[in-house]
Amino acid sequence: MAACFASKCSHVGRSLLGGLGNNAYGLWSTMQETTCSNTFCQLRTFVQMGTNLKVVDNSGAKRVKCIQVLKGRKKGARLGDTVVGSVKEAQPNGKVKKGQVVYGVVVRAAMQRLRRDGSEVKFDDNAVVLINKQGEPVGTRVFGPVPHELRKKNHIKILSLAEHIA
């Protein structure tokens, strides 16, 4: 949408400033593009070290900061990958506490992922489900949509706990 908005800005500017010289139009369009890109565009990247992740299970944690991506990925984690994180926010009576180091599976990522049928899936936020060292979920419920790509990564238990599979 931001790309569409930026292109509409430049078309409007071209029609309004059509009679002016090229220098005035060039100055106005570069100013408008930086304004459009600063206010509306959002850069979508991999889940990497330092990324704040939302926890979407009932384990007691609310926010987790990614410490390390497992499985040797250079760029970062995508859907179904395991990350190590530190709990930044937690509920008072939860199973996990603030400052605890936990494992998590990325179940929602803001970066798009192509599917075999040509479609792509992407979410509005980055979210994880906390797991133990054996790969079993810590919580007993998973909130929100979960992509079916987790089946390929052998996270069947997370899919069975999810309320909606995308």
Residue, then its C-alpha position, 0 to 999 in steps of 0.5 A: m500500500a505504501a508503494c501505491f501511495a508513493s506512486k500516487c503522490s508522484h502522479v499528483g505532483r506531476s499533474l500539479l507541477g506540470g508547467l514548472g521546470n524539471n528542477a522544481y519537479g525533481l526537488w518536490s518529488t524527492m521531498q515527497e518520496t522521503t516523506c512517503s517512505n518515512t511515514f508509511c513504509q515499513l521494512r520487513t526483515f527476518v527475525q534476527m538477534g534483538t527482535n522483540l517477539k510477541v508470545v501467543d500461548n498461555s505460558g505466562a510470558k508476554r514479550v521475548k527478545c531473540i538472543q540467537v537463531l538456531k539451525g545456523r541460518k545466517k540471515g535470521a529465522r522464518l516461519g517454523d524456525t527455533v529461536v532462543g530468547s529472553v523473557k522481557e515481560a511476564q504475567p505474575n503467576g505464569k509458568v515462565k518468569k521475567g529474565q528466564v532464557v527460553y526456546g520458541v518456535v516462530v509461528r508468525a513473521a512479518m516477512q512474506r513467505l512464498r508457497r508452492d502454489g504461488s501465493e504468499v503468507k505474511f502476518d502483521d507481527n512477529a510471534v512465537v510459541l514457547i517450547n521446552k528442550q524436547g520440542e513440546p509447547v510450554g503452554t496449553r493453548v495457542f492464540g491467533p492464526v498459525p501457518h500450516e508450514l509448521r507441519k513440515k518442521n514437525h511442530i504437529k503439537i503446536l498445530s493441534l493446539a492452534e485455534h486457526i490454521a492459515 
